[in-house]
Amino acid sequence: PTTKAEERQQDIVTENDLAHLLHLLEGKEGEMEWQNMMERTTPNMSYQAWRHEPEVELGGIWDVPAAYFPVILNGFQLSALLVDLNAPAIYRSRTVFEDATPELVRDFFWDDEFRPKWDNMLSYVKILEKCPRTGTMIVHWIKKFPFFCSDREYIIARRIWEAGNAYHCVTKGVPYPDLQKRDKPRRVELYFSSWVIRAVESRKGDGQMTACEVALVHYEDMGIPKDVAKLGVRHGMWGTVKKLHSGMRAYQNARKTNSSLSRCAQMARITTKISPDESAGSLRPATVEDEKDRTMVMRREHDNGIDWKWIAIGGTVALAFGLHSGIIGKALLVGAGSRMARR
């Protein structure tokens, strides 16, 4: 018999969350407009990234906030899609690692014990709850930030579905009453970072399925202005992705010499089985209204954007300013600091 705690864990990350991931990754042509951000290739990795600005449908002139449309044209009725300034941008990426298995990459993304070796922002990790039946975990993260911005706290629930040779890994921010919010570190409540991992054919041209593809979707609201976020994306994305890739290869080498698994990697092996047909087609948001509700939730309570230094939990897309490497000048730091002090 299941305990009440297990029942709650099973309900916290559900097939609706999986359907939301698939909706963002596999939406019909024209449903979402993705802006190309980057396409890079190395001898053993390829990487592509896109950004989507959530839109809102405006039915009439009185529905248009001043931030969207500051000029009223004699009461002319509008019917259009404009960028929703109150919702964080959504990022999508596709990474292909040569000579890597889906199981290894899955474990790497889940392994919080190894993560600090390549992610120097992660200063604290604790497993709050775990379900031995579904593999669902609730974890507590704290990430450290530069001097002008307070650290960020995450309460994240995560779960993996397995479909054939593919793993659907869903992580999202969840409420956790047992851990009260504090002024510092500031808690990030809107967080969705999920990915699909599967074996694909190597680009060596030998017809072997020895490469691993990771398709990721990420958005979060950390209370940082969007313009600063975009600047961080432009200047820091590729350097941090390369750092992440080095971490994955280090993990790969470590596993060759050490067969023992961390607690998180062990939990990554507890998956919920679904058929490939389900993952490809039948799992969709229950209704159109469900997706609209998610869009409404994404609208922020404060006029701030996503973090300029966010790192996706799966690690496929990692965005950072590169402060330690001197990419951003002192003038920008002073300006950003004056805007974000004590946030």
N, C-alpha and C positions, 0 to 999 in steps of 0.2 A: 504493500500500500504506500501511496505517496504521502509525504508530509505536507503541511500547509506551506512551509518554506519552499518545497520543491514545486508545488502548484503555482506559487507566485513567480518563481523563476521561469517556469515554462510559459507563463503568460506575458513576461516582460519583453521578450524578443520573439515575435510571432511571424507567421507566413505573410501577414500584411506588410511587415518590414522588408521581407525578402521580395515581395511583389513590387514594393516601392523601388528597391534597387534595380530590379529588372526593367521596370518602367523607365528609369533614367538611362539605363544602358542600352535598351533595345527598343526605345520609342519609335513609332512610325516616322517615316521620312517627313520632315516639315513640322513635326510636333514641337521640337525644341531646336533653337538656333544655337549652335556651338561655334565659338570663335577660336580659330586655331592659334595656339600659343607657342608651341615648340615642337620640333621634330629633330631628334639627334640619334646618331648611331655610333657605337664603338664595336671593336672586334667581337665582344661577347655579350652585347646588350643593345637593344633598340628601345627608343622612348618617344612617345607622343603625348601631348597634353592639350586640352581644350578648356574653355571657360564659357559658362552660360549665365547670363543675367536674367533672373526671374522677371516675368512680365505680369502685368495686371490688366484685366479688361475693364475699360471705362465705358459705362453705358450712357452717361449724360454729363452735362457740364457741371452739375452740382456735385457729382461724384469725384471730380478731379481735385486732389489736394494741390495747394499752391506750389508745393515743391515739384510737382510733376509739370504743371502748366500754369505759369505765373500770369498769363494774359488772357482775359475773358473776351471772346470775340462775339459781342452782341448776342449772347445767349445761344450761339450756334451749338446744336447737339452733336457731341462727339461719340464715336464708336471706334475705338482703336485699342491697340496693345502698346503700352509704354513700359519702360523699364521700371520695376518696382524698387524704389530707392530704400524701402524698408525691409528688404530681404537680402541675405548674404548671397554672394555669387556661388554658383555650383561649379566645382572643378571635376573634370573627368580625365583619366589618363589610361594609356595602354603601354605596358612594359613587357618586353620579351627577354627573358634570361636564357642564354644558350647554356646547354649542359647543366640543367637543373631540373629536378622533379617537382611536380605540384606538392607532394607531401613535404619535401624539404622547405619549400618557400612558404607553405601554410604554417609550418612549425616556427619558422623564422619570424613571421609577422606576429604570431601569438606570444612569442617568448619574451616576457617582460623581464626575466632575469638576465637575459643576454642584451637586451635593448640598450641599457646605459653605456655599453661599450662602443656604440656608434651614435647614439642620440644623447648628446651632452645637455640637452634641455631637461630631460626627465630626471628629476631629483628625488622622487618618492613614488613607490608602488606598493600597494597592498591589495590582496584578494579579500574582498568583503564576503562574498558568497559564491558557491559553485554547486551545480546540479550534476550528480553523477549519471543521471539518466539521459539528459539532453546535451550535456557539455556546456550549458549556459553558465556564464561567469559574470559577476559584478565586481569591478575593480576600481580602485581609488588611485588616481594619478595626481601628481603636482609637477608642473613644469616651471622652471626658473626663467626669468626674463631680465632684460637689461635694467639699469639703475632707475630709469624714468618710468617704469611700468611695473605694476605689482605682478607677482607670480599668479599663475592660473591653476585652478583646481578642476578636475573632471571626475564625475561618477559615471562610469561607462558599463553598459551591459553588452555582452557579445555572445554570438552563437554561430555554429557552422552547419550548413546543409550540404549533403553530398549527393551529386547526381552523376552517375557514371564515373568518368575520370575528372570531373570538375568539382571544385569546392566553392560554395557560396558563403562568404564570411560577412556577417552583418554586425556592426557595432554602432551604438547610439548612446547619447546622453540620457540618463534616467533620474528621476527624483529618488532620494534616499533619506527618509525622515530620521533614521537613526544617526545620521551624520549631519549635524546642523551647519548651515551656511555661516561663514564668517566674513568680516570685511576684507581680510587678507588671509590667504590667497583668494582672489576673486573666482567664484565658481562659473564655469561655462556650462550653460544648461541646454542650449540648442547645439547639438552635435550629431552628425551622421557621417560615418566614414566606413564604407563597405566595398567589397571587391569580389571578383570571380577569378578563380585560379584554375587553369587547365593546361594539359599538355598540348603542344602544337608542334608542327613540323619544323625541324631545324632549317635555318637559312643556308646551311652548308650544301643543300641540294642533294643529300643522300637519301631523302625520303623517310628518315627516321624521326619519330616523335620524341626527340631528346631536348626540346626547348620548352620553356614554361611561360605562358602568357598570364599577365595579371591586368585585369580591367577594373579600374577603381573609380568610385564616385565619392566626393567629399564636400561637405559644407559645414560651417559652424559660425556662431556669432560670439566673438570675444570682446566686443565693445571697442574695436579699433577702426578708425575711419577707412573707408574703402579706397580712397586715393593712396593712402599709405600702404594698404594691402597690395594694390596693383604695382606699386613701385617695388615692393619686396619681391613680388612674383617675377618682375622683369629682370631684376638684378641678381637674385639669389637662387632661382629654381635649379638650374643645371648643376651648379656646384654642390648643392645639397643632395641632389639625386645621385651624383657620382659617389658622394660619401655614403649614402645608403647602400648603393651597389657594393661598395667595398665591405660594408658590414655584412651583407648577405654572403659574400664569398668567404669572409672570415668565419661565419657561422657554418658554412658548408665544410670548410677545412676542419673546424673544431669537431664536427659530428663524425668525421672520418676517424678521429683518434679517441673520441669519447662517446660511447654508446648510451650513456645515461641521459635521461630526459628531465628537463625541469618540470615543475608542477604545471606551468602554463602549457608547455609543449605536450604533456600528457593529456591535458584537457582538450587540446586541439584535435586529438584523435577520437574524441567522442562526438560523433556527428549524427544528424538526423537525415535518414536516407529518403530521397525522393527520386522519381523517375526522370530521365533526361527530357521526356516530353513535357512533364510538369514545369521544369525550370525554363524550358524554351518557349512555351506558349500559354499554358493554362493558368499559371500563377500571375495574376494581374490584380491591381488594386480592386477591392470589392466594388466600388462605385467611383464614378467621376468625382462625386462629392468628397470621397476620401482623399483624393489627390488635392482638391481645392482646399480641404481642411489643412493638409500639410503645408500648402503654400501660405495660408493665413498664419500658421504657427511660426513659419520662417520669418515673418515680418517682425522686426525688432521693437522692443518697448522704448529703446533709446535711439537717437539718430547717430548710430555708429555702424561701422562695417565689420568685416571679418579681420582676423589677426594678420598682421604683416609677417608674422613668423610662426605660421602654423605648420605642424607636421602631421600628415595623415597617419592614423594608427597603423594602417597596413604598411605604410612606408613607401608606397609606390610613387606618390607625389609628395615631396617635402619642400616647403617654401620657407626661405630664410633670407634675411637681409644680408647676412655675411658681415655682421658688425665687427667680428674679431679679425676679419681679413681686410678691413678698411675700405669696403666697397662704398659705403655711404659716408658722405662728408660731414664735417662737424656742424655745418649750418643746418643740415637736415635733422641731425640729432637734437640740436638745440630747439628747432622749431617743433619737432614731434614731441620733445619732452615737455615743452610749455603747454601743449595741447592735451597731453595724456597724463600729466603729473597727478599723482594720488588716485588714478583710476584703478 
